[in-house]
Amino acid sequence: MKHTKTLAFMVCAFFLTLGLAQAAKTMPLGDINGHPYYEEITDIHFRGIVEGYADGTYRPRNSINRAELTKIIIEAVYTGAEIQQFLSVASIFPFRDVSGDAWFSDYVYMAAGKGIVEGYDDRTFKPSNTVNFAESSKIMAKSFGLEMGPESEVWYVTYVEAMRKVGALPPSYKAPEQLVTRGEMAYMVAKILWHQEGYAMGAYHTEKSDLDLNDGKAKLLFFYATWCPKCQANQKKLISWYKEGEYAISTYRLDYDREIALKEQFSISAQDTFILLDETGEEVDRFQFPSEEKLKGALESGA
């Protein structure tokens, strides 16, 4: 399924169903062209989940704080009527640093009442603190009701893994303590929504650390050599295809000259070799120096 076509249809319908004054607030953002998460940012922007700034920018590389993230996620999950209904019958004022007249107070109170946020031991929420991947994963996983495994000794592991399972950790993710940018936040929210709406979520991964052979998903392994012209050409095709639309499986680029253990595991003897694995991790196909038709067919095999 090509998500870009769905997105284009959604954008057209959005402008047709809204008044011009409201539509003007959601005109395309002026600073996201060329950003790696352009499609995800555009998606949640046209859904009305984020609005951007008065100057028409989104500032995707800026960090995001706890108050901003909580507002965005609560508005993405609940309607305004649901928020007001909850607050009308709840008496939740758990944080001494969140006053009732703060612009974000309703969202923080709602999140606290739903058990999504807990705050700190000193009864503060610290709304201006920037958010890292561990914190944002917990807020998103609990808000969107993601399926989570057993609790871990390290509090954030369960939430980060829940995000990973639905493809909601961006390629730029390196560590749980890493601060989240506005662009990464958009990626995470969009990927969760696409997962819940049934969209395929394949991606082109260039980091070996993204690879989990036991995640229960079909995948394509690409043994890539920097000195190989055919490898370079196939990488260019893959990047273009994933950018233009979504595929049911992900491709993982693996360094042919360095990933010795994986080469031995899969008996790789030449560069530009592709291994197609099914959901159980079993090899179902392999090919070398593929034609464009063969390579694209492998991506579409899980559709």
HELIX and SHEET records of a PDB file:
HELIX    1   1 HIS A    3  THR A   17  1                                  15    
HELIX    2   2 LEU A   20  ALA A   24  1                                   5    
HELIX    3   3 TYR A   38  PHE A   46  1                                   9    
HELIX    4   4 ARG A   66  VAL A   77  1                                  12    
HELIX    5   5 GLY A   80  VAL A   89  1                                  10    
HELIX    6   6 SER A  105  GLY A  113  1                                   9    
HELIX    7   7 PHE A  133  SER A  143  1                                  11    
HELIX    8   8 VAL A  157  LYS A  165  1                                   9    
HELIX    9   9 ARG A  182  GLU A  197  1                                  16    
HELIX   10  10 LYS A  208  ASP A  210  5                                   3    
HELIX   11  11 PRO A  229  GLU A  244  1                                  16    
HELIX   12  12 ILE A  260  GLN A  265  1                                   6    
HELIX   13  13 GLU A  292  GLU A  300  1                                   9    
SHEET    1   A 5 TYR A 204  HIS A 205  0                                        
SHEET    2   A 5 SER A 250  ASP A 255  1                                        
SHEET    3   A 5 LYS A 219  TYR A 224  1                                        
SHEET    4   A 5 THR A 273  LEU A 277 -1                                        
SHEET    5   A 5 GLU A 283  GLN A 288 -1                                        
END                                                                             
